[in-house]
Amino acid sequence: MVLRSLLKRSRHDFPPSVLQHFFSVNTFDLGGEVADLGIGTAVEVFFTTVAGEFYQIQSSIDMEEWVDEGEVIEGDGEEVSVFFSTREEPKRFFRVITSVEE
């Protein structure tokens, strides 16, 4: 929820210290070990389900051939939210289809 709120705002809405915290690469000292933290790119697919309906998220790089992403989702009347990495992908399209019950 917080991430979605942040993404809806312009980068001009935040002071530089907040932008650096959320959108930079930092090195942390974890008790003698050094860990690099990077921020990658992702897309959030979200939709409201209908109870008793089944849904399948699919992706494609050309909008002709579609690949199932994850398991079939059974609707319960609530919103479903799934994140997909888009790191190192020039383009990727997503859709949600009504699926046949498993």
C-alpha positions as CSV (number, residue, x, y, z in Angstrom):
1,M,0.0,0.0,0.0
2,V,2.8,2.5,0.9
3,L,4.7,1.6,-2.3
4,R,1.7,2.1,-4.4
5,S,1.1,5.5,-2.8
6,L,4.8,6.4,-3.4
7,L,4.6,5.4,-7.1
8,K,1.6,7.5,-7.7
9,R,3.5,10.6,-6.7
10,S,5.9,12.6,-8.7
11,R,9.6,12.6,-7.7
12,H,9.2,16.3,-7.2
13,D,6.8,15.6,-4.3
14,F,9.6,14.3,-2.1
15,P,12.7,15.9,-0.6
16,P,16.1,14.6,-1.9
17,S,16.8,12.6,1.3
18,V,13.6,10.6,0.8
19,L,14.4,10.0,-2.9
20,Q,17.9,8.8,-2.0
21,H,16.5,6.4,0.6
22,F,14.0,4.8,-1.8
23,F,15.7,5.0,-5.2
24,S,19.4,4.6,-4.7
25,V,21.9,1.8,-4.2
26,N,23.3,1.7,-0.7
27,T,25.9,-0.4,1.2
28,F,25.1,-1.6,4.7
29,D,27.4,-3.0,7.3
30,L,25.8,-6.1,8.8
31,G,28.1,-6.9,11.7
32,G,31.2,-7.3,9.7
33,E,29.6,-8.3,6.4
34,V,28.9,-5.8,3.8
35,A,25.7,-6.1,1.8
36,D,24.8,-4.1,-1.4
37,L,21.2,-3.1,-1.8
38,G,19.9,-2.3,-5.2
39,I,16.5,-1.1,-6.3
40,G,15.2,-2.8,-9.5
41,T,12.2,-2.2,-11.7
42,A,8.9,-3.9,-11.4
43,V,5.3,-3.7,-12.4
44,E,2.3,-4.3,-10.2
45,V,-0.7,-6.1,-11.7
46,F,-3.7,-5.6,-9.5
47,F,-7.4,-6.2,-10.0
48,T,-10.6,-6.9,-8.0
49,T,-11.9,-10.4,-8.2
50,V,-15.4,-11.8,-8.1
51,A,-16.1,-14.6,-5.6
52,G,-16.2,-17.9,-7.3
53,E,-14.5,-16.8,-10.5
54,F,-11.0,-18.0,-11.5
55,Y,-8.3,-15.8,-13.0
56,Q,-4.9,-16.3,-14.7
57,I,-2.3,-13.6,-15.1
58,Q,-0.4,-13.9,-18.4
59,S,2.5,-12.0,-19.9
60,S,3.9,-11.5,-23.4
61,I,6.8,-9.8,-25.2
62,D,4.9,-9.4,-28.5
63,M,1.2,-9.5,-27.5
64,E,0.8,-12.6,-29.8
65,E,2.1,-15.4,-27.6
66,W,1.0,-15.4,-24.0
67,V,2.6,-17.3,-21.1
68,D,0.8,-18.1,-17.8
69,E,2.4,-16.4,-14.8
70,G,1.9,-18.3,-11.5
71,E,-1.0,-20.3,-10.4
72,V,-4.7,-19.8,-11.2
73,I,-6.2,-17.3,-8.7
74,E,-9.6,-18.1,-7.2
75,G,-11.6,-14.9,-6.7
76,D,-13.0,-14.0,-3.3
77,G,-14.3,-10.5,-4.0
78,E,-11.1,-8.9,-2.8
79,E,-8.3,-7.1,-4.7
80,V,-5.3,-9.2,-5.8
81,S,-1.9,-7.6,-6.2
82,V,1.1,-9.3,-7.8
83,F,4.5,-7.8,-8.6
84,F,6.7,-8.9,-11.5
85,S,10.3,-7.9,-12.1
86,T,10.9,-6.0,-15.3
87,R,14.7,-5.8,-14.8
88,E,16.6,-6.3,-18.0
89,E,13.4,-6.6,-20.1
90,P,12.9,-4.1,-22.9
91,K,9.1,-4.6,-22.8
92,R,6.6,-6.9,-21.3
93,F,2.8,-6.8,-21.5
94,F,0.4,-8.2,-19.0
95,R,-3.2,-9.3,-19.0
96,V,-5.6,-11.1,-16.7
97,I,-8.0,-13.6,-18.2
98,T,-10.9,-15.5,-16.7
99,S,-9.8,-19.0,-16.3
100,V,-11.6,-22.4,-16.3
101,E,-11.9,-23.8,-12.7
102,E,-9.1,-26.2,-11.9
